[in-house]
Amino acid sequence: MLMKANMVEALNLCLKQEMEKDNSVVVIGEDVGVDGGVFRVTEGLFAKFGKDRVIDSPLSEDGIIGSAIGMAAFGLRPVAEIQFQGFDYQGYHQVVQHLARMRNRTRGSITLPMVLRLPYSGGIKALELHSESLETIYIHLPGLKVVCPASPYDAKGLLAASLDDPDPVIFFEPKRLYRAFKEEVPEERYTLEIGKAKIAKEGNDVTLISWGAMTYVSMEAVAEAEAQGVSVEHIDLRTLSPCDWETVINSVTKTGRAVVVHEAPKTLGFGAEVAARIAEKALLSLEAPVKRVTGWDISIPYPKQEDYYFPDKKRILKGILDTARF
Amino acid sequence: MPISTVFEGKTEYMQILDKDSKVDAELDPGLPDEVLDRMYRLMVLGRLWDHKCINLQRTGRMFTYPPLEGQEAVSVGSVLAVKPEDWLFPSYREWFIYHIRGGPLSMVNMVWMGMEEGMKLDKNLRVYPYAIPIASNLPHAVGAAYALRMKGEKCACIAYCGDGATSEGDFHDALNFAGVWHVPCVFVICNNQWAISVPRKKQTDSETLAQKALAYGFSGVQVDGNDVLAVYKAVKEAADAARAGKGPKVVECITYRIGAHTTADDPKRYRSEDEVLYWRERDPIKRFLFYLEKKGIWSEAYEHKIHEEADRLIEDAITKAESFRQDPKEMFRYVYAGMTRNLEEQMKECFGEEGK
């Protein structure tokens, strides 16, 4: 059955269904219990599943990630929530030193199937460090899967797939899209393949590559470019690690032009990797340099001036048109 | 309003067998001869193996290695004190623990010989692969204890760290979570006085490390960590209490790292020979030897036999470890449950189409 849901509702329903299906699924984080999470993604779970499975943890990202690793190693399937991606650094050493490498360093004797949920992205006039988008620091670690949905439908299917996955999944949730729109979402459980990009829109002149919140912002720019006669193929990566390079390369081979959009700073953002892969595999198809429309190499400004920072419709459109007309 | 006292705490110290092998009869756990025999054999094996490893490193047959000498009583006493169903979460200097639990000696030091297969531990022995980053194993033990309790298992998790580790945020987080969750976790602090060149006094201004437990809502005890009987008794009581649902506990074992931090370290740069001598006089094996002699267990013939046995075990373990052949492709195969396309391509690039 289909229902209309925004991303928060879709994620919430997914967690409820996973916890009903599998007793080993536990939710842990700050304020995820009684309060239902600061974004309400875990709303109602505490009342339904109790304090042992919906754990209001002490205020420590390290404690949340570190103890969730112990839980995952010992048969539970923790879904750990860090309130904002910009606060995960206090627990990041656990991700680098243990979560990412445990399977390899123990040659498979200890595995850590868990999901680390990270609300990320800006453009919501939030406080300092509440708008970060540092997906690169996770993509850079072998052993992790990094997923980033751009719609309620994708969010539900990808989170369910993350809970089926035998490896640790870092689940980036674009908080700018939490309540941005509703769409039809199947009520029953379904999964979407991790590692598979989605062609959000087919086209012939330019390939636009994005993920998460920027997919949504890019859609407006794509529509405008189409109105101006440029046919854009829009790829939503959905998974950043392992990345679906095949879809990207096939598209760029066809269009000969590529624009990549992300919120993170330009230098060493994932766009750099996208451009490098295109150079390695599709250089001779290129008719223009790969264009990166990204955040600047500065710390994200406080809310009053943050609009200077984030790629918006205007900047993305310019990127598309410049690349198309190069 | 008068000022009132809102908290008072105390931390006890326990020693059963002093440096001159005088025993406190009241505290003596009265272990059967076969347990005492096992304790002694294991401590001797640990030391001989330790000396051998330094030798192997010096002759290029082993990479960087962290010596155990002086701390044998902490590893042996604590592991023999707990039940086989309890899980152990060692730090790197407790590498000997896996053998105490019954794992093959050849596996124990494969990591120091540069092979990940040394971390591929038999889960039935309930030893978690040791952590290299300081204190980072402690939150895992707390999460594990939470998970095991949820599954209805009656067991304790014994987590090890050193004195330097108590300065880490992970130490705080683990103890704090353990207290709040009231999980069956015992934190064994192997206080060997030195974190490479930084002495215990520079790590914290606390009088003891054990007392830190009080701030997290549970208790700690300090024991002579060179007294295998005291380590045994304290850890057994803590683990029994944890299993019975009485929550976590800290056991601080006062010991000394006789050797270098690792084979890459030169302790003469930061501590005196006199200090090392002081601790050699408090050696855990020597004092236990006299205790066993009085019990009629130890004799020169017994010592000779134990050494012969240990030498055989050690030679056999080295032969096995050195003859182990790794499959280099495994460094790619174990990154994820399944190979990604990206890694398949890189593996081909690394080894060539046919493989090495």
Interface residues (C-beta under 8 A of the other chain):
Chain A: V26 D52 S57 P58 S60 D62 G63 I65 G66 S67 A68 I69 G70 M71 A72 A73 F74 G75 L76 P78 Q90 H93 Q94 Q97 H98 R103 N104 R105 T106 R107 G108 S109 I110 T111 P142 G143 K145 D165 P166 D167 G195 P242 C243 W245 E246
Chain B: E116 E117 M119 K120 L121 K123 Y128 P129 A131 I132 P133 S136 L138 P139 H140 A141 V142 G143 A144 A145 Y146 A147 L148 M150 K151 G169 D170 D173 A174 N176 F177 V180 E330 M331 Y334 V335 Y336 A337 T340 R341 N342
